Amino acid sequence: MSRASLDPSAPRYITEEYLSLSLLFCCAPPLLFHPSSMAALNRLLRSAVLGSSPAFSAGKRGFSVLTEEPVGRFSAGLSASSGPDPTPRRREDRNVQWVFLGCPGVGKGTFASRLSQLLGVPHIATGDLVREELASSGPLSNQLAEIVNQGQLVSDKIIINLLSKRLESGAAKGESGFILDGFPRTVKQAQLAEILDGVTDVDLVVNLKLREDVLLDKCLGRRTCSECGGNFNVASINAKAENGRPAMSMAPLLPPAKCMSKLITRADDTEEVVKKRLHVYNEMSQPVEEFYRLQSKLLEFDLPGGLHESWPKLLEALNIDDHDDTRVATA
Ligand SMILES: Nc1ncnc2c1ncn2[C@@H]1O[C@H](COP(=O)(O)OP(=O)(O)O)[C@@H](O)[C@H]1O
């Protein structure tokens, strides 16, 4: 929901988003839409016209997040971001609604998952939703396998449909707030997110950045335990300083002994497919950074090294005091 449409005194008219959304969904094959998702979409379309907004409940934990400062303040001391948001918004009355952007392999999943545990909000990764759909042998399964294994993006309407379903089932379980990982990946998705039921207003977009040669090595080193689902990385990164970039080393994130023999590699983590995904990211997803930069929501975060070096710096950048870091799993 755009901020303008939350203003009850604002004129209510059919927005451009409403029109593009209507077009998007009226053209979609009915097969793609789960009934509960259709309900969500209907509400989505209704709220786009009426300017209604869902209520959010408070969720206080042992941490503090900047609540009354302009979003631009988040970037203090980090690489340049755009100027401060002139409209400070209070955030203590609902859980955070954050987005993690960044190239494949940058660590979106790792950091988003840690933060979600710390802040008590769900971590929603559209890549996981796609893989669940793939594994379900549902009607979309074959189509998705082909797209994902070629390193291409799944269509906006399929992604919006999967995400709507996930948000709807989360809301039914009483979830509020989220950390989105891997969404939005196109400007169209970013526009649709603004009117997606359950999203209302993204507070902050964290853009994780890392050298491209390191990204490739990190993707090739990713492993998942087929039993516990834990994510690990067996790559030992030692990238030399070159072209003005500092040297960088990252220790592997090794699994515990019990997972060692159960490690699997994602089918799309081959050198050829990762290179394709990096290319697709630069083409399709970099404009999303600009979309949020213009809204002064973008926090640029250059990873200084591996998890142990980067995590405290990320918390600092987000102005989060982790009073009990031991609660967070190491993987
Ligand atoms: N928001 C999205 N839009 C389109 N395709 C997506 C989206 N999220 C995930 N996918 C598909 O799922 C694949 C895996 O995504 P993800 O797990 O986020 O991997 P990574 O960030 O390492 O590329 C992507 O390459 C793409 O095919």
The ligand as a Gaussian input file, in Angstrom:
#p B3LYP/6-31G(d) Opt

LIG

0 1
 N       11.258000     -12.930000      -6.722000
 C       11.549000     -13.823000      -7.676000
 N       11.206000     -13.594000      -8.976000
 C       11.465000     -14.478000      -9.947000
 N       12.113000     -15.632000      -9.742000
 C       12.493000     -15.925000      -8.467000
 C       12.217000     -15.049000      -7.388000
 N       12.700000     -15.607000      -6.256000
 C       13.240000     -16.778000      -6.609000
 N       13.120000     -16.986000      -7.948000
 C       13.585000     -18.165000      -8.713000
 O       14.174000     -19.083000      -7.809000
 C       15.582000     -19.232000      -8.069000
 C       16.322000     -19.399000      -6.771000
 O       16.169000     -18.229000      -6.003000
 P       17.007000     -17.991000      -4.677000
 O       16.900000     -19.167000      -3.797000
 O       16.577000     -16.677000      -4.129000
 O       18.502000     -17.985000      -5.166000
 P       19.668000     -16.943000      -5.369000
 O       19.426000     -15.656000      -4.640000
 O       20.845000     -17.679000      -4.872000
 O       19.690000     -16.754000      -6.859000
 C       15.961000     -17.996000      -8.870000
 O       17.084000     -18.205000      -9.695000
 C       14.677000     -17.785000      -9.694000
 O       14.608000     -18.702000     -10.772000

